């Protein structure tokens, strides 16, 4: 959680708010990969791609 806190402080201090959607998208994609690789939802997720 310290990494996310430091990342948010960096974005806020440097006024780089355009990075926020990119980071959120990467986090969601990572969660989708982790959940899709080890669950019963995997066949349904693979059909999206």
N, CA, C and O atoms as a printed pandas DataFrame, in Angstrom:
     atom_number atom_name residue_name chain_id  residue_number  x_coord  y_coord  z_coord
0              1         N          UNK        A               1    0.821   -1.201    0.000
1              2        CA          UNK        A               1    0.000    0.000    0.000
2              3         C          UNK        A               1    0.862    1.262    0.000
3              4         O          UNK        A               1    0.418    2.320   -0.445
4              5         N          UNK        A               2    2.088    1.148    0.498
5              6        CA          UNK        A               2    2.970    2.316    0.484
6              7         C          UNK        A               2    3.299    2.736   -0.947
7              8         O          UNK        A               2    3.454    3.923   -1.234
8              9         N          UNK        A               3    3.403    1.761   -1.834
9             10        CA          UNK        A               3    3.690    2.077   -3.223
10            11         C          UNK        A               3    2.555    2.896   -3.834
11            12         O          UNK        A               3    2.801    3.886   -4.523
12            13         N          UNK        A               4    1.325    2.486   -3.584
13            14        CA          UNK        A               4    0.186    3.229   -4.119
14            15         C          UNK        A               4    0.099    4.620   -3.511
15            16         O          UNK        A               4   -0.241    5.584   -4.196
16            17         N          UNK        A               5    0.405    4.719   -2.225
17            18        CA          UNK        A               5    0.378    6.023   -1.563
18            19         C          UNK        A               5    1.445    6.942   -2.149
19            20         O          UNK        A               5    1.176    8.109   -2.431
20            21         N          UNK        A               6    2.648    6.419   -2.330
21            22        CA          UNK        A               6    3.721    7.216   -2.914
22            23         C          UNK        A               6    3.411    7.604   -4.354
23            24         O          UNK        A               6    3.716    8.717   -4.784
24            25         N          UNK        A               7    2.809    6.691   -5.089
25            26        CA          UNK        A               7    2.434    6.976   -6.471
26            27         C          UNK        A               7    1.384    8.083   -6.534
27            28         O          UNK        A               7    1.459    8.974   -7.380
28            29         N          UNK        A               8    0.414    8.019   -5.640
29            30        CA          UNK        A               8   -0.617    9.058   -5.619
30            31         C          UNK        A               8   -0.024   10.409   -5.241
31            32         O          UNK        A               8   -0.384   11.426   -5.832
32            33         N          UNK        A               9    0.881   10.434   -4.265
33            34        CA          UNK        A               9    1.524   11.686   -3.879
34            35         C          UNK        A               9    2.365   12.257   -5.025
35            36         O          UNK        A               9    2.410   13.472   -5.213
36            37         N          UNK        A              10    3.022   11.397   -5.780
37            38        CA          UNK        A              10    3.786   11.841   -6.939
38            39         C          UNK        A              10    2.873   12.478   -7.980
39            40         O          UNK        A              10    3.162   13.554   -8.505
40            41         N          UNK        A              11    1.765   11.795   -8.271
41            42        CA          UNK        A              11    0.818   12.317   -9.264
42            43         C          UNK        A              11    0.252   13.656   -8.806
43            44         O          UNK        A              11    0.130   14.586   -9.603
44            45         N          UNK        A              12   -0.091   13.753   -7.537
45            46        CA          UNK        A              12   -0.687   14.973   -7.008
46            47         C          UNK        A              12    0.314   16.128   -6.981
47            48         O          UNK        A              12   -0.026   17.260   -7.324
48            49         N          UNK        A              13    1.539   15.838   -6.574
49            50        CA          UNK        A              13    2.545   16.895   -6.448
50            51         C          UNK        A              13    3.003   17.417   -7.809
51            52         O          UNK        A              13    3.193   18.621   -7.986
52            53         N          UNK        A              14    3.175   16.521   -8.754
53            54        CA          UNK        A              14    3.698   16.907  -10.071
54            55         C          UNK        A              14    2.593   17.286  -11.062
55            56         O          UNK        A              14    2.878   17.635  -12.207
56            57         N          UNK        A              15    1.336   17.217  -10.620
57            58        CA          UNK        A              15    0.180   17.550  -11.466
58            59         C          UNK        A              15    0.133   16.695  -12.731
59            60         O          UNK        A              15   -0.128   17.197  -13.824
60            61         N          UNK        A              16    0.384   15.415  -12.567
61            62        CA          UNK        A              16    0.351   14.470  -13.688
62            63         C          UNK        A              16   -0.898   13.599  -13.573
63            64         O          UNK        A              16   -0.803   12.373  -13.516
64            65         N          UNK        A              17   -2.052   14.229  -13.539
65            66        CA          UNK        A              17   -3.299   13.501  -13.352
66            67         C          UNK        A              17   -3.659   12.639  -14.562
67            68         O          UNK        A              17   -4.518   11.763  -14.455
68            69         N          UNK        A              18   -3.028   12.869  -15.697
69            70        CA          UNK        A              18   -3.292   12.048  -16.869
70            71         C          UNK        A              18   -2.747   10.643  -16.679
71            72         O          UNK        A              18   -3.123    9.736  -17.421
72            73         N          UNK        A              19   -1.868   10.437  -15.701
73            74        CA          UNK        A              19   -1.346    9.101  -15.428
74            75         C          UNK        A              19   -2.349    8.222  -14.678
75            76         O          UNK        A              19   -2.274    6.996  -14.756
76            77         N          UNK        A              20   -3.270    8.829  -13.964
77            78        CA          UNK        A              20   -4.216    8.075  -13.132
78            79         C          UNK        A              20   -5.043    7.062  -13.934
79            80         O          UNK        A              20   -5.128    5.909  -13.512
80            81         N          UNK        A              21   -5.652    7.428  -15.061
81            82        CA          UNK        A              21   -6.426    6.419  -15.804
82            83         C          UNK        A              21   -5.563    5.273  -16.326
83            84         O          UNK        A              21   -6.021    4.132  -16.384
84            85         N          UNK        A              22   -4.332    5.563  -16.701
85            86        CA          UNK        A              22   -3.439    4.518  -17.195
86            87         C          UNK        A              22   -3.121    3.535  -16.079
87            88         O          UNK        A              22   -3.143    2.322  -16.290
88            89         N          UNK        A              23   -2.828    4.050  -14.907
89            90        CA          UNK        A              23   -2.495    3.197  -13.765
90            91         C          UNK        A              23   -3.704    2.362  -13.348
91            92         O          UNK        A              23   -3.562    1.177  -13.046
92            93         N          UNK        A              24   -4.880    2.962  -13.329
93            94        CA          UNK        A              24   -6.098    2.237  -12.960
94            95         C          UNK        A              24   -6.374    1.123  -13.974
95            96         O          UNK        A              24   -6.745    0.012  -13.596
96            97         N          UNK        A              25   -6.193    1.426  -15.256
97            98        CA          UNK        A              25   -6.410    0.419  -16.287
98            99         C          UNK        A              25   -5.429   -0.744  -16.137
99           100         O          UNK        A              25   -5.820   -1.902  -16.284
100          101         N          UNK        A              26   -4.170   -0.450  -15.849
101          102        CA          UNK        A              26   -3.181   -1.506  -15.660
102          103         C          UNK        A              26   -3.502   -2.358  -14.433
103          104         O          UNK        A              26   -3.334   -3.577  -14.463
104          105         N          UNK        A              27   -3.958   -1.728  -13.367
105          106        CA          UNK        A              27   -4.332   -2.480  -12.169
106          107         C          UNK        A              27   -5.529   -3.396  -12.441
107          108         O          UNK        A              27   -5.536   -4.551  -12.015
108          109         N          UNK        A              28   -6.527   -2.888  -13.141
109          110        CA          UNK        A              28   -7.696   -3.708  -13.468
110          111         C          UNK        A              28   -7.333   -4.863  -14.395
111          112         O          UNK        A              28   -7.845   -5.972  -14.237
112          113         N          UNK        A              29   -6.463   -4.611  -15.349
113          114        CA          UNK        A              29   -6.031   -5.676  -16.241
114          115         C          UNK        A              29   -5.253   -6.740  -15.472
115          116         O          UNK        A              29   -5.410   -7.932  -15.738
116          117         N          UNK        A              30   -4.422   -6.326  -14.529
117          118        CA          UNK        A              30   -3.696   -7.280  -13.701
118          119         C          UNK        A              30   -4.621   -8.127  -12.859
119          120         O          UNK        A              30   -4.427   -9.337  -12.745
120          121         N          UNK        A              31   -5.625   -7.507  -12.271
121          122        CA          UNK        A              31   -6.602   -8.255  -11.470
122          123         C          UNK        A              31   -7.367   -9.233  -12.353
123          124         O          UNK        A              31   -7.625  -10.365  -11.945
124          125         N          UNK        A              32   -7.729   -8.810  -13.547
125          126        CA          UNK        A              32   -8.445   -9.690  -14.474
126          127         C          UNK        A              32   -7.594  -10.895  -14.850
127          128         O          UNK        A              32   -8.110  -12.008  -14.953
128          129         N          UNK        A              33   -6.311  -10.690  -15.054
129          130        CA          UNK        A              33   -5.424  -11.804  -15.395
130          131         C          UNK        A              33   -5.288  -12.775  -14.228
131          132         O          UNK        A              33   -5.320  -13.990  -14.420
132          133         N          UNK        A              34   -5.138  -12.242  -13.029
133          134        CA          UNK        A              34   -4.996  -13.111  -11.856
134          135         C          UNK        A              34   -6.274  -13.900  -11.608
135          136         O          UNK        A              34   -6.220  -15.106  -11.365
136          137         N          UNK        A              35   -7.415  -13.237  -11.668
137          138        CA          UNK        A              35   -8.687  -13.910  -11.422
138          139         C          UNK        A              35   -9.005  -14.881  -12.559
139          140         O          UNK        A              35   -9.503  -15.981  -12.319
140          141         N          UNK        A              36   -8.720  -14.477  -13.778
141          142        CA          UNK        A              36   -9.035  -15.322  -14.932
142          143         C          UNK        A              36   -8.177  -16.552  -15.044
143          144         O          UNK        A              36   -8.605  -17.546  -15.630
144          145         N          UNK        A              37   -6.994  -16.517  -14.509
145          146        CA          UNK        A              37   -6.112  -17.666  -14.621
146          147         C          UNK        A              37   -6.358  -18.742  -13.587
147          148         O          UNK        A              37   -5.913  -19.877  -13.756
148          149         N          UNK        A              38   -7.063  -18.403  -12.514
149          150        CA          UNK        A              38   -7.184  -19.380  -11.425
150          151         C          UNK        A              38   -8.610  -19.512  -10.897
151          152         O          UNK        A              38   -8.812  -19.719   -9.701
152          153         N          UNK        A              39   -9.573  -19.397  -11.761
153          154        CA          UNK        A              39  -10.941  -19.528  -11.263
154          155         C          UNK        A              39  -11.821  -20.214  -12.296
155          156         O          UNK        A              39  -11.388  -20.538  -13.401
156          157         N          UNK        A              40  -13.061  -20.422  -11.903
157          158        CA          UNK        A              40  -14.016  -21.042  -12.821
158          159         C          UNK        A              40  -14.590  -20.022  -13.799
159          160         O          UNK        A              40  -15.320  -20.390  -14.719
160          161         N          UNK        A              41  -14.270  -18.762  -13.611
161          162        CA          UNK        A              41  -14.753  -17.706  -14.524
162          163         C          UNK        A              41  -13.871  -17.622  -15.765
163          164         O          UNK        A              41  -14.224  -16.946  -16.732
164          165         N          UNK        A              42  -12.740  -18.295  -15.747
165          166        CA          UNK        A              42  -11.744  -18.195  -16.828
166          167         C          UNK        A              42  -12.328  -18.375  -18.229
167          168         O          UNK        A              42  -12.014  -17.565  -19.101
168          169         N          UNK        A              43  -13.149  -19.377  -18.497
169          170        CA          UNK        A              43  -13.676  -19.517  -19.875
170          171         C          UNK        A              43  -14.493  -18.309  -20.328
171          172         O          UNK        A              43  -14.496  -17.983  -21.515
172          173         N          UNK        A              44  -15.171  -17.655  -19.427
173          174        CA          UNK        A              44  -15.979  -16.496  -19.792
174          175         C          UNK        A              44  -15.107  -15.278  -20.038
175          176         O          UNK        A              44  -15.423  -14.452  -20.894
176          177         N          UNK        A              45  -14.019  -15.157  -19.300
177          178        CA          UNK        A              45  -13.112  -14.028  -19.502
178          179         C          UNK        A              45  -12.363  -14.180  -20.805
179          180         O          UNK        A              45  -12.138  -13.191  -21.502
180          181         N          UNK        A              46  -11.970  -15.397  -21.154
181          182        CA          UNK        A              46  -11.225  -15.610  -22.388
182          183         C          UNK        A              46  -12.061  -15.278  -23.620
183          184         O          UNK        A              46  -11.506  -14.915  -24.657
184          185         N          UNK        A              47  -13.362  -15.393  -23.527
185          186        CA          UNK        A              47  -14.194  -15.053  -24.676
186          187         C          UNK        A              47  -14.249  -13.543  -24.932
187          188         O          UNK        A              47  -14.615  -13.112  -26.025
188          189         N          UNK        A              48  -13.887  -12.747  -23.932
189          190        CA          UNK        A              48  -13.857  -11.303  -24.125
190          191         C          UNK        A              48  -12.709  -10.892  -25.043
191          192         O          UNK        A              48  -12.796   -9.880  -25.739
192          193         N          UNK        A              49  -11.652  -11.664  -25.044
193          194        CA          UNK        A              49  -10.495  -11.320  -25.844
194          195         C          UNK        A              49  -10.456  -12.223  -27.039
195          196         O          UNK        A              49   -9.552  -12.112  -27.867
